[in-house]
């Protein structure tokens, strides 16, 4: 059985999120006053931020002792959840950004990571096409 490539999985997720963010930025050029597009863009950017720093924190935790790692992980969780709450608070104070779209955008990163992990575990992306014997 292969080892799980967490760094590669995180990089793939961040790449997909970057493509989505570029798409929403280009869509904002066409419809600059659309609050849903702006909310999704802000939410996806926040989700990318959280995913990036989660990856950095997990790489740092690998070499720590268990009590230190546990405290370090709790601090990272508090930082990421406070970032999400702060972004949603400031979005709720703005009339030109849709709050529900921003909240949905924050959850795009974990969904993409989960679905791509499931696909990787099922072996779909790495499956080679079988050729009949001649």
GIUR-V494626 format. One record per residue. N is the residue number from 1. RES is the residue in one small letter. PSI is psi as a letter, one per 30 degrees, with the letter a starting at -180 (* if undefined). Layout:
# GIUR-V494626
[[N:RES:PSI] [N:RES:PSI]]
This chain:
# GIUR-V494626
[[1:x:k] [2:x:l] [3:x:l] [4:x:k] [5:x:i] [6:x:e] [7:x:e] [8:x:e] [9:x:e] [10:x:e] [11:x:e] [12:x:e] [13:x:e] [14:x:e] [15:x:e] [16:x:e] [17:x:e] [18:x:e] [19:x:e] [20:x:e] [21:x:e] [22:x:e] [23:x:e] [24:x:e] [25:x:e] [26:x:e] [27:x:e] [28:x:f] [29:x:e] [30:x:e] [31:x:i] [32:x:f] [33:x:g] [34:x:j] [35:x:f] [36:x:e] [37:x:e] [38:x:e] [39:x:e] [40:x:e] [41:x:e] [42:x:e] [43:x:e] [44:x:e] [45:x:e] [46:x:e] [47:x:e] [48:x:e] [49:x:e] [50:x:e] [51:x:e] [52:x:e] [53:x:f] [54:x:e] [55:x:e] [56:x:e] [57:x:e] [58:x:e] [59:x:e] [60:x:e] [61:x:f] [62:x:e] [63:x:g] [64:x:l] [65:x:l] [66:x:e] [67:x:e] [68:x:e] [69:x:e] [70:x:e] [71:x:e] [72:x:e] [73:x:e] [74:x:e] [75:x:e] [76:x:e] [77:x:e] [78:x:e] [79:x:e] [80:x:e] [81:x:e] [82:x:e] [83:x:e] [84:x:e] [85:x:e] [86:x:e] [87:x:e] [88:x:e] [89:x:e] [90:x:e] [91:x:e] [92:x:f] [93:x:f] [94:x:k] [95:x:f] [96:x:g] [97:x:k] [98:x:k] [99:x:e] [100:x:e] [101:x:e] [102:x:e] [103:x:e] [104:x:e] [105:x:e] [106:x:e] [107:x:f] [108:x:e] [109:x:e] [110:x:e] [111:x:e] [112:x:e] [113:x:e] [114:x:e] [115:x:e] [116:x:e] [117:x:e] [118:x:e] [119:x:e] [120:x:e] [121:x:e] [122:x:f] [123:x:g] [124:x:e] [125:x:f] [126:x:g] [127:x:k] [128:x:k] [129:x:k] [130:x:k] [131:x:k] [132:x:k] [133:x:k] [134:x:*]]
